[in-house]
Amino acid sequence: MKIKILFDKEAKNKNLHIGWGVSFLVGEKILFDTGEKGNWLIGNMENLKVDINKIEAVVISHDHWDHWGGLWDLLRKKKGIKVYICPNFSREFKDKADKFGATLINVEGLAEIAQGVFSTGEITGAYHGRYMPEQALTVKTRNGLTVITGCAHPGVLKIVKGVRDKFISEPIYFVFGGFHLMESDKRAIKIVAENFKKMKIKKAGPTHCSGKIAEEIFKERYKKDFISIKAGEILDV
C-alpha cells in the first residue's frame, strides 16, 4: 500500500504548498484530512498528479479548521463524496458539509472504510480543556498495521493502544501523523517514544503538531526507522 503526503508543514520540493494541518492519500481512493486551504490542497494534488475522480472517501480526523479547511474546494470538484466524521463534530460543520453536497457518515466505533482500511471510530480527547473527539486510520498491509493520526488529541499512546486492542494478532509496523506533543516537555516525550519501542512499533513519523523536540527525540530513538513526513513523499507501507 502506498500513501502519498499531499500537505504538511514541509515539502519535498518548492513547487508544493506548505502550511498547517495535514492531508494524506491512502492508495488512490481514501483521503485522510485536507489541510488548511482548499486551493493549496488542490494545487498540490495537481502538482503530484492525483486524480480527484478516483477519491471515493474523505476521513476527517477531528473538527479543527486545519484538518478540514481544504474539504470545501474538494467538494466543489466532486459532490456527493463520502465524508467520514465523528458523531460529535459540531452542528456548524455538519450543516456546511450538507450544503456542499457531502455524503456524511458518522463513525462511532471501528469501521472498515475500504478493504484493509479502518477508522478507529470516535475516541474521546480534549483540547485546551474542551472536549475534542477524534478518529484515526488503521491500514492493514503485508508488513503489519500502519496507524495514521491527525492531531492525536486523545493522546497518541491511547490511540495506538486502542488499535492494538482491536487487532490483537497484528503487529503495529508504522505510526505517523500529528502526535500533539509540541506543548509537552522532553521527559513526557521520551516516555511516549519509549512506549512506542515497548509496543514494538517498527517505524515512526511524527509531524505537524508533534513539535520539533518530539521529532528530534523520535529520530534519535528510531534512527533509520524514523520517517520524515513531507508533502510530495510517497510512503510504501
C-alpha positions in Angstrom: 0.0 0.0 0.0 1.3 3.4 -0.9 0.4 6.6 1.0 1.1 10.0 -0.6 1.7 13.0 1.5 -0.3 15.8 -0.1 0.0 18.5 2.6 2.1 19.2 5.6 4.4 21.9 7.2 7.4 20.9 5.0 7.6 19.7 1.4 9.9 17.7 -0.8 10.2 20.5 -3.3 9.5 24.2 -3.6 6.6 23.8 -6.0 4.3 22.4 -3.3 2.3 24.5 -0.9 3.0 24.0 2.8 1.2 25.2 5.9 -0.7 24.0 9.0 -2.6 20.8 9.0 -2.1 17.5 7.1 -3.5 15.6 4.2 -2.6 12.0 3.3 -3.8 10.0 0.3 -4.1 6.3 1.2 -3.9 4.3 -2.0 -5.8 6.2 -4.6 -9.3 6.2 -3.0 -9.1 7.4 0.6 -8.1 10.9 1.7 -7.3 11.5 5.3 -7.7 15.2 6.3 -7.5 18.1 3.9 -5.1 20.6 5.3 -5.8 24.3 6.0 -6.7 25.7 2.5 -8.5 24.3 -0.5 -6.6 26.0 -3.2 -3.3 24.8 -1.6 -4.6 21.2 -1.4 -5.9 21.2 -5.0 -2.7 22.8 -6.2 -0.6 20.1 -4.6 -2.9 17.4 -5.9 -2.4 18.7 -9.5 1.3 19.0 -9.0 1.5 15.4 -7.6 -0.8 14.1 -10.4 -3.5 12.9 -8.1 -6.8 12.0 -9.9 -9.5 13.6 -7.8 -12.1 11.4 -9.6 -10.6 8.3 -8.1 -11.1 9.5 -4.5 -14.2 7.8 -3.0 -14.0 8.9 0.6 -12.6 11.6 2.9 -11.9 10.9 6.5 -11.7 14.0 8.7 -9.8 13.2 11.9 -11.3 16.0 14.1 -13.3 19.2 13.9 -10.4 21.7 13.5 -10.0 24.2 10.6 -6.5 23.0 9.7 -7.8 19.4 9.1 -11.0 20.2 7.1 -10.0 23.5 5.5 -9.4 22.0 2.1 -12.6 19.9 2.1 -14.9 22.6 0.6 -12.9 23.1 -2.6 -12.7 19.3 -2.9 -16.5 19.0 -2.6 -16.9 21.7 -5.3 -15.0 19.4 -7.7 -16.7 16.2 -6.6 -20.1 16.5 -5.0 -21.6 13.6 -3.1 -18.3 12.2 -1.9 -18.4 10.2 1.3 -17.1 12.2 4.3 -16.4 10.1 7.4 -16.7 12.2 10.7 -17.0 11.6 14.4 -20.7 11.8 15.6 -19.8 14.7 17.9 -18.5 17.1 15.3 -20.2 20.5 15.5 -23.6 21.2 14.0 -21.9 24.0 12.1 -19.5 21.6 10.3 -22.3 19.1 9.5 -24.6 21.8 8.1 -21.8 23.2 5.9 -20.9 19.8 4.7 -24.5 19.1 3.8 -24.7 22.4 1.8 -21.6 21.5 -0.1 -23.1 18.1 -1.1 -21.1 15.7 1.1 -22.5 12.3 2.0 -21.8 12.4 5.7 -21.1 9.2 7.6 -20.8 9.2 11.4 -18.3 6.7 12.7 -18.9 5.7 16.3 -16.7 2.6 16.5 -14.3 0.6 14.4 -15.4 0.7 10.8 -13.9 -0.6 7.6 -13.9 2.2 5.0 -12.3 0.2 2.2 -10.6 -3.2 2.1 -8.0 -3.2 4.8 -8.5 0.5 5.7 -10.3 1.1 9.0 -11.4 4.1 11.1 -10.9 3.7 14.8 -14.2 5.4 15.3 -14.7 8.3 17.7 -12.1 8.5 20.5 -12.5 10.9 23.5 -10.0 13.6 23.6 -9.6 17.2 24.8 -8.1 20.4 23.5 -7.4 23.3 25.9 -9.8 21.9 28.4 -12.6 21.3 25.9 -14.0 18.0 24.6 -12.4 17.1 21.3 -13.5 13.8 19.6 -11.1 12.3 17.1 -10.6 9.3 14.8 -7.5 7.8 13.3 -6.9 5.4 10.4 -5.6 1.9 10.6 -4.2 0.3 7.4 -3.6 -3.4 7.2 -0.6 -4.4 5.0 1.8 -7.2 4.5 4.1 -5.5 7.0 1.5 -5.2 9.7 -0.6 -2.2 10.8 0.0 1.4 9.9 -1.7 3.9 12.2 -2.3 7.4 10.8 -3.2 10.2 13.2 -4.4 13.8 12.6 -3.6 15.5 15.8 -3.9 12.8 18.5 -5.8 15.0 20.9 -6.9 11.9 22.9 -3.2 11.1 23.2 -1.1 9.2 20.7 -0.5 6.3 23.1 -4.2 6.0 23.8 -4.9 5.8 20.1 -2.2 3.2 19.4 -3.1 1.0 22.4 -6.8 1.1 21.2 -5.7 -0.1 17.8 -3.6 -2.8 19.3 -6.5 -4.0 21.4 -8.8 -4.2 18.4 -6.3 -6.0 16.2 -4.7 -8.3 18.8 -2.9 -10.7 16.4 -1.5 -7.9 14.1 1.9 -6.2 14.8 2.0 -2.4 14.5 4.5 -1.6 11.8 4.3 2.2 11.5 2.7 5.1 13.2 2.8 8.6 11.7 0.9 11.9 11.7 0.3 14.5 14.3 1.3 13.3 17.8 0.3 16.6 19.6 3.5 16.8 21.7 4.5 20.3 20.9 3.4 21.5 24.3 4.9 18.5 26.2 8.3 18.6 28.0 11.2 16.3 27.0 10.6 13.8 29.8 7.0 13.2 28.7 8.0 12.9 25.0 10.7 10.4 25.9 8.1 8.3 27.7 6.0 8.3 24.6 8.9 7.2 22.4 9.9 4.5 24.9 6.4 3.2 24.9 6.4 3.0 21.1 9.5 0.8 21.4 8.0 -1.3 24.1 5.0 -1.9 21.8 7.5 -3.0 19.1 6.4 -0.3 16.6 8.9 -0.7 13.8 8.8 2.8 12.3 7.6 6.3 13.5 6.9 9.5 11.7 5.8 12.4 14.0 4.9 15.6 12.1 2.5 18.6 12.2 1.7 19.3 15.9 4.2 16.8 17.2 6.8 19.6 17.6 10.4 19.9 16.7 11.6 18.4 20.0 9.5 15.3 19.6 10.7 14.9 16.1 14.3 15.1 17.3 13.7 12.6 20.2 12.0 10.1 17.9 14.7 10.5 15.3 17.4 9.8 17.9 15.4 6.8 19.3 14.4 5.3 15.9 17.4 6.2 13.8 17.0 4.7 10.3 13.4 3.8 11.1 12.4 7.4 11.7 10.4 8.5 8.7 10.4 12.2 7.7 6.9 13.3 6.7 6.9 15.9 3.9 4.5 16.9 1.2 5.4 15.1 -2.0 6.8 12.0 -0.3 5.3 8.6 -1.1 5.4 6.1 1.8 5.4 2.4 1.0 3.8 0.7 4.0 
